[in-house]
Amino acid sequence: MVRLATVSPCYNEEEVLYHSVERLTALFERMITEGLISSDSMMVFVNDGSRDRTWEIIRELHEKNRFVRGINMSRNVGHQNAIMAGMMTARDWADAVITIDADLQDDIECIPKMVKNFEAGNDIVYGVKVSREADPYMKKMTAQTFYKLQNSMGVESVYNHADFRLLSRRALDMLSNYKEHNLYLRGLIPLIGLKHTTVDDVISERFAGQSKYTLHKMLRLALNGITAFSVRPLFLIYNIGILFLVIALFIACYVGYSIVSGHVVPGWSSLILSIWIVGGFILISIGIVGTYIGQIYTEVKRRPLYHIQEILS
């Protein structure tokens, strides 16, 4: 039987933890009865510098529930780093690890299917969202736009997959060899290249509280996802620069014709407009190049991704 560990990053999740553990416990007990997982399987909650009672609740649940384990980060390190910390710790405890957010908006009934796919020889099983009816319209629209954008930029990823997935211990060992600091797990894990499959994931509404994944955090993750895996924005700048030169050539020809034909018209408005357009393009270009330089700056310092303050095992 499979010794399974679920890993859930937690940031200010005191409102949902009791309910989530109750649901996962019922699922674990059912899967043990069915012979899918071993009785020493576990659910690992990673406290990512929460400011509420999240860690106290994890401690309490650890004492009462045989499945619950906890990892307390020394400070807030972000969603992706918290997942990484949980996976790298849990790989020594389990045969396979499933990452799932603590609010359990992902369909936990996919977990038995993931385990069966793992037993069938798949090292990676992705939870792919087939329905996002519970997501706000803006989140749903921006997410789908981003998936299409990153695909157009050449980033290899699984469409409509977030961070709900199963990884075998072998896959986790391979993932541990990737040392980059600007983590984008949705792009990294497909690079492993082991046998994989998908299961359908239907998103449900949160039991309580609000999502901690703000628009700012989503935009930052999206920027990381593109700049960490694609240099196409740099080539896009180059191509737009060529286009501007071609347009400038046509303008020069037009100005020359106007001078020769004696139909020169004062063009203060068009001149100012051109300055603003070109100036805006230059600023955007500098921003894109600066983002890549910032990524390089972060990587070359080689600072630790995270520090674990305490582990409840």
C-alpha positions as CSV (number, residue, x, y, z in Angstrom):
1,M,0.0,0.0,0.0
2,V,1.0,3.6,-0.7
3,R,2.3,5.7,2.2
4,L,0.7,9.0,1.3
5,A,1.4,12.6,2.5
6,T,-0.8,15.6,1.6
7,V,1.0,18.9,1.8
8,S,-1.0,22.1,2.4
9,P,0.5,25.6,2.7
10,C,-1.3,27.7,5.3
11,Y,-1.3,31.5,5.6
12,N,-3.9,32.8,8.1
13,E,-6.1,29.8,7.6
14,E,-7.6,29.5,11.2
15,E,-11.1,29.7,9.8
16,V,-10.9,26.6,7.7
17,L,-8.3,24.3,9.3
18,Y,-10.7,22.3,11.6
19,H,-13.1,21.7,8.8
20,S,-10.4,20.8,6.3
21,V,-8.8,18.3,8.7
22,E,-12.2,16.8,9.4
23,R,-12.8,16.2,5.7
24,L,-9.3,14.9,5.0
25,T,-9.5,12.6,8.0
26,A,-12.7,11.0,6.8
27,L,-11.1,10.6,3.3
28,F,-8.0,9.0,4.7
29,E,-9.9,6.5,6.9
30,R,-12.0,5.5,3.9
31,M,-8.9,5.1,1.7
32,I,-7.2,3.0,4.4
33,T,-10.3,0.8,4.6
34,E,-10.3,0.3,0.8
35,G,-6.6,-0.6,0.9
36,L,-5.5,2.4,-1.2
37,I,-3.1,3.9,1.4
38,S,-1.3,2.7,4.5
39,S,-2.4,3.6,8.0
40,D,0.7,5.6,8.6
41,S,-0.2,8.1,5.9
42,M,-0.3,11.8,6.9
43,M,-1.5,15.3,6.2
44,V,1.2,17.9,6.5
45,F,0.3,21.6,7.1
46,V,3.0,24.2,6.4
47,N,2.5,27.4,8.4
48,D,3.8,30.2,6.2
49,G,4.4,32.9,8.8
50,S,0.7,33.2,9.7
51,R,-0.4,36.2,11.9
52,D,-3.4,34.4,13.4
53,R,-3.8,31.2,15.3
54,T,-3.0,28.9,12.4
55,W,0.1,27.3,14.1
56,E,-1.6,26.9,17.4
57,I,-4.4,25.0,15.7
58,I,-2.0,22.8,13.8
59,R,-0.3,22.0,17.1
60,E,-3.6,21.2,18.7
61,L,-4.7,19.0,15.8
62,H,-1.3,17.2,15.8
63,E,-1.9,16.2,19.4
64,K,-5.4,15.0,18.7
65,N,-5.3,13.5,15.2
66,R,-2.8,10.8,14.3
67,F,-2.7,11.9,10.7
68,V,-1.7,15.5,11.3
69,R,1.9,16.8,11.0
70,G,3.1,20.4,10.9
71,I,5.9,22.5,9.6
72,N,6.4,26.0,10.9
73,M,8.4,28.4,8.7
74,S,10.5,31.0,10.5
75,R,8.7,33.7,8.5
76,N,6.4,34.2,5.5
77,V,8.2,32.9,2.4
78,G,5.4,32.8,-0.1
79,H,3.0,30.1,-1.4
80,Q,5.5,28.4,-3.8
81,N,8.4,28.3,-1.3
82,A,6.0,26.9,1.4
83,I,4.9,24.2,-0.9
84,M,8.5,23.4,-1.8
85,A,9.5,23.2,1.9
86,G,6.6,20.9,2.6
87,M,7.4,18.6,-0.3
88,M,11.1,18.4,0.4
89,T,10.4,17.5,4.1
90,A,7.5,15.0,3.3
91,R,9.5,13.1,0.7
92,D,11.4,11.4,3.5
93,W,8.1,10.4,5.1
94,A,6.1,9.1,2.2
95,D,6.0,7.2,-1.1
96,A,4.0,9.9,-2.8
97,V,3.1,13.5,-1.9
98,I,-0.1,15.4,-3.0
99,T,0.0,19.2,-2.7
100,I,-3.4,20.8,-2.1
101,D,-4.4,24.2,-0.6
102,A,-5.7,24.2,2.9
103,D,-9.1,25.6,2.0
104,L,-9.8,22.4,0.0
105,Q,-11.4,24.2,-2.9
106,D,-9.8,21.5,-5.1
107,D,-11.9,18.3,-5.3
108,I,-10.5,15.9,-2.6
109,E,-12.3,13.0,-4.3
110,C,-9.5,13.3,-6.9
111,I,-7.0,12.1,-4.3
112,P,-8.0,8.4,-4.6
113,K,-7.9,8.7,-8.4
114,M,-4.4,10.2,-8.1
115,V,-3.2,7.3,-5.9
116,K,-4.6,4.7,-8.3
117,N,-2.8,6.5,-11.2
118,F,0.4,6.5,-9.2
119,E,0.1,2.7,-8.6
120,A,-0.5,2.3,-12.3
121,G,3.0,3.7,-12.9
122,N,2.6,7.5,-13.1
123,D,5.2,9.5,-11.2
124,I,3.2,12.8,-11.6
125,V,-0.5,13.2,-11.6
126,Y,-1.9,16.7,-12.3
127,G,-5.3,18.0,-11.1
128,V,-6.7,19.9,-14.1
129,K,-9.6,22.3,-13.5
130,V,-12.5,21.3,-15.7
131,S,-14.9,23.7,-13.9
132,R,-14.2,27.0,-12.3
133,E,-17.8,28.0,-11.5
134,A,-16.9,28.7,-7.9
135,D,-14.2,31.2,-8.9
136,P,-15.0,34.9,-9.3
137,Y,-15.4,35.9,-12.9
138,M,-12.3,38.2,-12.9
139,K,-10.1,35.4,-11.4
140,K,-11.4,32.9,-13.9
141,M,-10.9,35.2,-16.9
142,T,-7.4,36.4,-15.8
143,A,-6.3,32.8,-15.1
144,Q,-7.4,31.5,-18.5
145,T,-5.8,34.5,-20.2
146,F,-2.5,33.8,-18.4
147,Y,-2.4,30.1,-19.4
148,K,-2.8,31.1,-23.0
149,L,-0.2,33.9,-22.7
150,Q,2.4,31.6,-21.1
151,N,1.9,29.0,-23.8
152,S,2.4,31.6,-26.5
153,M,5.6,32.6,-24.7
154,G,6.9,29.0,-25.0
155,V,6.5,28.1,-21.3
156,E,5.8,24.3,-21.0
157,S,2.9,23.9,-18.6
158,V,-0.4,22.0,-18.1
159,Y,-3.4,24.1,-19.1
160,N,-5.7,24.9,-16.2
161,H,-3.5,23.2,-13.7
162,A,-2.5,25.1,-10.5
163,D,-0.7,23.4,-7.6
164,F,-3.0,20.4,-7.0
165,R,-0.8,17.4,-8.0
166,L,0.8,14.1,-6.9
167,L,4.5,13.6,-7.1
168,S,6.3,10.3,-6.4
169,R,9.4,10.2,-4.3
170,R,11.5,9.8,-7.5
171,A,9.9,12.9,-9.0
172,L,10.6,14.8,-5.8
173,D,14.2,13.7,-5.8
174,M,14.6,15.0,-9.3
175,L,12.8,18.3,-8.4
176,S,15.2,18.8,-5.5
177,N,18.0,19.3,-8.2
178,Y,16.4,22.5,-9.4
179,K,18.0,25.3,-7.4
180,E,16.4,28.4,-8.7
181,H,15.0,31.0,-6.3
182,N,12.2,32.4,-8.4
183,L,10.1,29.3,-8.0
184,Y,7.3,28.6,-10.5
185,L,6.4,25.0,-9.8
186,R,3.8,24.8,-12.6
187,G,6.6,25.3,-15.1
188,L,9.4,23.4,-13.3
189,I,7.6,20.0,-12.7
190,P,6.8,19.4,-16.4
191,L,10.6,19.7,-17.0
192,I,11.1,16.5,-14.9
193,G,9.8,14.5,-17.8
194,L,8.6,11.4,-16.0
195,K,5.5,9.5,-16.9
196,H,2.4,11.6,-16.0
197,T,-1.3,11.8,-16.4
198,T,-4.2,14.1,-15.3
199,V,-7.4,13.9,-13.3
200,D,-10.4,16.2,-13.6
201,D,-10.7,18.8,-10.8
202,V,-13.9,20.6,-10.1
203,I,-13.4,23.7,-7.9
204,S,-15.8,24.3,-5.1
205,E,-16.4,27.4,-2.9
206,R,-14.4,28.1,0.2
207,F,-15.9,26.8,3.4
208,A,-15.0,30.1,5.2
209,G,-12.7,33.1,5.0
210,Q,-11.2,34.6,1.9
211,S,-8.5,33.5,-0.5
212,K,-5.1,34.8,0.5
213,Y,-4.0,34.8,-3.1
214,T,-4.5,38.4,-3.9
215,L,-4.4,40.0,-7.4
216,H,-0.9,41.3,-6.6
217,K,0.3,37.8,-5.7
218,M,-1.2,36.3,-8.8
219,L,0.4,38.9,-11.0
220,R,3.7,38.4,-9.4
221,L,3.5,34.6,-9.9
222,A,2.5,35.2,-13.5
223,L,5.5,37.4,-14.1
224,N,7.8,34.8,-12.5
225,G,6.2,32.1,-14.6
226,I,7.0,33.9,-17.8
227,T,10.4,35.5,-17.1
228,A,11.8,32.3,-15.4
229,F,11.0,30.1,-18.4
230,S,11.0,32.3,-21.5
231,V,13.1,35.0,-23.2
232,R,10.5,35.8,-25.8
233,P,9.6,39.2,-24.3
234,L,13.2,40.3,-25.0
235,F,12.9,39.2,-28.7
236,L,9.5,40.9,-28.7
237,I,11.2,44.2,-27.8
238,Y,13.7,43.7,-30.6
239,N,10.9,43.0,-33.2
240,I,8.9,46.0,-32.1
241,G,12.1,48.1,-32.3
242,I,12.5,47.0,-36.0
243,L,8.8,47.9,-36.6
244,F,9.4,51.4,-35.2
245,L,12.4,51.8,-37.5
246,V,10.2,50.9,-40.5
247,I,7.5,53.3,-39.4
248,A,10.2,56.0,-38.9
249,L,11.4,55.4,-42.5
250,F,7.9,55.9,-43.9
251,I,7.5,59.1,-41.9
252,A,10.9,60.3,-43.2
253,C,9.8,59.6,-46.8
254,Y,6.5,61.5,-46.1
255,V,8.3,64.5,-44.6
256,G,10.7,64.6,-47.6
257,Y,7.8,64.5,-50.0
258,S,6.0,67.3,-48.1
259,I,9.1,69.5,-48.2
260,V,9.6,69.0,-51.9
261,S,5.9,69.5,-52.8
262,G,5.6,72.6,-50.5
263,H,2.8,71.2,-48.4
264,V,4.5,71.3,-45.0
265,V,1.9,71.5,-42.2
266,P,2.9,72.4,-38.7
267,G,2.5,69.1,-36.7
268,W,2.9,70.0,-33.1
269,S,0.2,67.5,-32.0
270,S,1.6,64.6,-34.0
271,L,5.1,65.4,-32.8
272,I,4.1,65.3,-29.1
273,L,2.0,62.1,-29.8
274,S,5.1,60.5,-31.3
275,I,7.3,61.4,-28.4
276,W,4.8,59.9,-25.9
277,I,4.4,56.7,-27.9
278,V,8.1,56.2,-28.3
279,G,8.8,57.3,-24.8
280,G,6.3,54.8,-23.4
281,F,7.7,52.0,-25.5
282,I,11.2,52.8,-24.2
283,L,10.0,52.8,-20.6
284,I,8.2,49.4,-21.1
285,S,11.3,48.0,-22.7
286,I,13.5,49.1,-19.9
287,G,11.0,47.6,-17.4
288,I,11.1,44.2,-19.2
289,V,14.9,44.1,-19.4
290,G,15.1,45.3,-15.7
291,T,12.8,42.5,-14.7
292,Y,15.2,39.9,-16.2
293,I,18.2,41.6,-14.6
294,G,16.3,41.5,-11.2
295,Q,15.7,37.8,-11.7
296,I,19.4,37.3,-12.3
297,Y,20.3,39.4,-9.3
298,T,18.1,37.2,-7.1
299,E,19.5,34.0,-8.4
300,V,23.2,34.8,-8.2
301,K,22.9,35.6,-4.4
302,R,22.0,31.9,-3.8
303,R,20.2,32.7,-0.5
304,P,18.2,29.9,1.1
305,L,14.6,29.6,-0.1
306,Y,13.3,29.1,3.4
307,H,14.1,28.3,7.0
308,I,12.1,25.8,9.0
309,Q,11.6,26.8,12.6
310,E,9.8,23.7,13.9
311,I,8.6,20.3,12.6
312,L,5.8,18.3,14.2
313,S,6.2,14.7,13.0
